[in-house]
Amino acid sequence: MQFSNFGNKFTQKSGILQLMDDLGTALNSDRPINMLGGGNPARIPEVNQAYQKTLEQIVANGAGVESVGNYSTPQGDTKFVSALVDFFNREYNWGLTSDNIALTNGSQNAFFYLFNLFGGKFADSDKAILLPLAPEYIGYADVHVEGKHFISVPPKMEDVQHEGQDGFYKYRVDFDALENLPELQNGKIGAICCSRPTNPTGNVLTDDEMARLDALAQKHNIPLIIDNAYGMPFPNIIYSDVTLTWHSNIILCFSLSKIGLPGVRTGIIVAAPEVVQAISSLNAIVNLAPTRFGGAIATPLLQDSSLKNLADNAIQPFYKKQAALAVSLLKQEFKDYSVKIHKPEGAIFLWVWFEGLPITSQELYERLKAKGTLIIPSEHFFVGLDTKNYRHAHECIRMSIAQPDETLQKGIATIGEVVRKVYDAA
Ligand code: PLP
């Protein structure tokens, strides 16, 4: 069978396909697997109970059947949009109206739209999406309909302490490189995008860094897209003291996935009406209308602020505890080795740097997989950078901390055993 160029591009072996395949296979496997590879959120009992109760309520009051019994408009479920408008205005006083919000089938779907709206072929030239900090979210890498249109610059790295301990580092945006980027000067950038907290590293761009990105985007008359999948106000898996800003040049993307509802595939875009209308038009063609069921669950939880309470009092403390456990286990495994951890500031992963690793992290991934432990190798996350001669891009791994303690213990023990052997053999 012959596929079109579009077909060939979207059926190639992408990083995201490897990740989702591994995840699905591990979950259905008879063999015990230490699943530190995927992006599934944790099952937190308190959070599960809240959803169980809400599900029972929306079945009893008819909102559940209503939400699956009719399409919404292409913009998305009206009641949910209105609950989001009230919630964001209550929390942040942004002065939103329903013209500022569109829903998508998960935020991955939103990025497919946004990157193809602002990156790709334009009437006069090609434009790329600028990712100011690599490593960035693997799921961006392959979404362009034709070609790959991402540009990034290598990060600055700074040794930092974490809770009084050494052995940590933090990526910082290299603003000199960014502000002097020829593509930006020549009008070849269609938008700037960053995830905050960042998947895969757990980095949180500081308020100063965000203000500079915001100014840069405004100067070049392009939007700043902020991927808030792990950010505030929900799921609020963020430990550093930062603020969230929105205005009409910012496109803020939210998701219900990391609050524990990835299966409802609900993404939320807060943006200028022009962008919201564009997303609605895309929704009509690609999906007719976005799914409504996530909104049916989240609407009552937004109205009484219990979603925010769950995020602040159950979700955030859970991941903070898991990050501390994973850090202490890694420190035990690598006492005498040159291993650094990215300062955990949020999200549901730790990013570990095996400095001078004698094999690539892709090879390390294969060896760990053979021993029943799944991680994601770092190569895939340097979207928009040529990593052939960039050794650091081949020396790190991303591991999920969303798993139960026992999985973390076993998985990290295997990582310790395999990596020490690699270093010792060199
Ligand atoms: N953005 C980031 C940073 C993510 O980590 C993910 C999922 O892992 C997504 C977006 C997409 O999430 P979803 O489509 O489930 O909303």
Residues whose N, C-alpha, C, O or C-beta is under 5 A from the ligand:
A	BS01	PLP	G39 G106 S107 Q108 N109 Y137 S195 N199 D227 A229 S255 S257 T266 G267
